[in-house]
Amino acid sequence: MNRSSLQVSELVIGLVLFEIGSTPLFLLGGKAKQDAWMAMGIAAAIGFVLLLLYLGIHRRHPDRDLYELCRFYLGRWVGTAVGLAFVLYFAYETSRNLRDLGELTVLTLLVKTPIFFIMFVTIIVIAMIALHGVEVHFRTCTALCPVMAVSYALIIGLIAAAGLIHPEFLFPVLDDGWKPVWTSAFPEIVSFPFGQTALFLVFFPLAKKGRSLSKAVMIAYAGVAAFVIAVNQINILVLGPVLAANATFPLLQTVQLIQFMKVFERIDILFALLLYFGLGVKMASFYIGAVIGMEKITGIRYNKWVLPVGAVIFALAFLSPNYTYHIWTGLVVVVNTISPVFQIALPLLLFAAMLIRRKKARTSG
């Protein structure tokens, strides 16, 4: 794929929508109960440190993406193996979002439609987005951003206006101490969603050069972190910590409670559409990241890899026999064992290799 020229604003908006993605679909920090906002705040702070790491890696070689950096600093064989591992990780994350979208659709809109068909149509649509490349994807995000911003503001405003928020659900604070807060924050919430910005090591080199990139990305991250924390806490303030933790889709259940002046009802349809947008952005981002990786590793043109990668993603989406197992795998196994490897361990290894090579270069000089 040829080098694209993205505006910094386009990349930042893509980052914001990517971080929101499927996050409102779940309750994060449920083990911390009413203190979930603390767990998310701690996770967001750790995620910010990781973002600084990713930006630091990018600044040392702003013209090389993740795959090129791996091969340059880790060597041809090790770098290729690490790059392939990232490709598989991105493809798997795409498949998880694909399964989430299929399950949400069956539950809310197309209850009699086979999930296989829903997911097949979805992966074809996402493959078409990936086929058109990075520029089209991020400019689509720019077009979707105002719609999503207004819609989320409307939903939150209606929840408040309908009198569904109960501030007493914030108390007692730290009723079970700090342990559930810390265990919820790391590695679970760090891995999903905050650490997933590691993907943007693939996209940072595509932005137009300038000093504004790092600053804009950090400001956007802080804003979207505050939004995600607020939306997550709304579930607890409406449903209560116990019911919210046990709901399949807590925010959907919250939105279904809206009945304002007998006019604004069935807002759950609007919420479902917002989730489709968010899931679509996240799927397309991971999908494109995986396809770019295959092009960089093999030298075969980008377009040639879109369908094979899509076929792998579609197959991976059926690894879980049911939705309960799918959720357990994603929110317990993956976030605790697999994601930290790709979001923390491997970026740290890459950064260490960069520092060592720089030190050797200075010494030889």
C-alpha positions, 0 to 999 in steps of 0.5 A: 500500500502506498504511503497515505497523507492523513491530516492529524485531525483525521487520525485523532478523530479515528483514534477517538472513535476507535477507543469508544468502539465497543466499550459502551457495550460492556460494564468495565470494572464490575468487580469494583462495583460502585468504585468502577470509576476509580478502576477506570481512572487508574487504568486510563492513567496506565494507558496514558503511560503506554500511549507515551511509550507508543508516541516515543517509539514513533518519534524515534523513527516517524517514517516507519510503522510497527512492522518496519520497526520490528524488522529494523530493530529486532532483526529479520527473523525475530522481527518478522515473527513478531510482526506476524504475531501482531497481524494475528492479534489484530485479526483476532480482535477484529473477529471478537468485534465481529462476533459482538456485532452479530450477537447484538443484532440478533438480540435487538433487531434481527432476532430470527436471522441466523448469526452466520448470515449477519456476520458474513454480510458485516465482514463483506462490508468491512472488507470493502472499507479495508479495500479502499484503504486508510484514507477512506477509513479515517475520512469516514470516521471524520464524517461519522464523528458529529453524528455519534457526538450528537447522538451520545449527547442526546442519549445521556441527556435523556437518561438524566432528564428521565430521572434515571440517575441515582447518585446514591449508587456511588456510595459507599466509597471503597466499601471493599477496599482498594483490592477490587479496584486495582485488580479490575484496573490492571490488566483488564481495563488497561487491556480493553480499551486503553492499551489497544492504542498500540494499533496506532503504531501502524497509522502514526507514520501516515499522518502529516509530519508536524509537532502537533501530532503527539499533543493532539493525540494526548488531548484526544486520549484524555477526552475520550477516557473521561467520556468512556469513564462517564458512560460506564458509570452511568450504567451503575448510577441507573441500574445499580452495581449488582444489576449492571454487573450481571446485565448482558448489555448494561447500557442497552438495558439502561437506554431501554428504560428511557420514557420521557414525556411519552415522546422519546421512547425506543431510544435503544434503536438509536443506541444500537446504531451507535454501537454499529458505528463504533464496532464498524470503526474498530473492526475496520481499524484492526482489519486494516492494521492486519492487512498492512502487516501482511503486505509489509511482511510478505511484499505482496500488494495490499489489495491481495491480502484483503480477502484472505485476512477477511476469511481468517477473521470470519473463521476466528469469530466462530471459535467460541461455541456461545456468547457466554464463552465468547465474553468469558474468553475476551474479558477474562482470558484475552485481557489478562494473558494475551493483550498485555503481551502485545500492548506492553511486553512487545512495545517495551522490547521494541523500545529497549532495542531502539535504546540499545542500538542508539547507545551502540551507535553513540559508542561507536561514533 
